[in-house]
Amino acid sequence: MKDIVIVGAGPIGLYAATLASLHELDGEVLEGQEIIGGQLSNLYPEKDIIDLPGYKKITAQGFIDALKAQQESRPNPLPIRLGVELKEFKKIDGGFEVTTSKGTIETRTILLTTGMGVFSPRKIGLPNEDSFSNIIYALKDKSQYKDKTVAILGGGDSAVDWALMLSEIAKKVYIIHRRNEFRAQSSSVAELDQKGVIKLTPYVVSKLNGEKEVTSVELSNVDTKEVKTIDVDAVFVNYGMVSAPTSFPVEKIGPNIKVGAFYMTSVENVFAIGNIAQYDGKVKNITSGLGEAVTAITKIDQIIHPNKNIPVHY
């Protein structure tokens, strides 16, 4: 029987795996996707992260690579099983039986670090949207948009970050938001003007023109109903993500999992950390999730080794 099964190999799961190795726990990591990194690798690998301790800035993929290198540097790294989804778990004598898409595992504890879980991008909602090859939901390689005209749909931090990144190489960048006020950090919004990004607010996309590729976008002003058309080489959609509901047998708050002391769920010895976890004062931030991993793994070590003298730091 394993000591721990960590579900999810995003940044929080990877760091938790390193901590589990430091605590000499026997276990493994399950990742439903075919790559590690969660949203950081799947959605915005080239985005700069500027609020991590010790880094002035680091790309999302660079941070994942650093976490993976740290995890692999241990003499006893937990194996990461890609393309393996957690289906269900049930209580058995001494622990849990975990059923996955590729077999079963017995473990004494479970740590859920699934973030948004299995997620898909929220689309524009127009009937012909799926017929175009140049509607992009994840910015993975900005170099291919050099000297292009691009439009970004959305008003949050990621949409603004995409606009700023693309402004460095694209010929022209539009950012289109249905409200006059952006939800992104004010300093980033101010930088849009400095970088020459054209803000179109309050507009929504009402029509996509073209055949296999979008060649122009028709916009409708939310207030005045004025219609304007802009020519584009690509459209980036950043309306957020839609996550598939989880069926974990634990108490929830909306789509998230309710946790208490040590980030334990309503099921004893099942823990949840990162964006999936919810508690009073919760901040959905990578750094917060990393701290939650320290607390949860330390508690799990105490459960597995109740008489062990566990160091405060390594």
Secondary structure, 3 states (H helix, E strand, C coil): CEEEEEECCCHHHHHHHHHHHHCCCCEEEEECCCCCCHHHHHCCCCCEECCCCCCCCEEHHHHHHHHHHHHHCCCCCCCEEECCCEEEEEEECCEEEEEECCEEEEEEEEEECCCCCCEEECCCCCCCHHHCCCEECCCCCHHHHCCCEEEEECCCHHHHHHHHHHHCCCCEEEEECCCCCCCCCHHHHHHHHHCCCEEECCEEEEEEEECCCEEEEEEEECCCCCEEEEECCEEEECCCEEECCCCCCCCEECCEEECCHHHECCCCCEEECHHHEECCCCCCCHHHHHHHHHHHHHHHHHHHCCCCCCCCCC
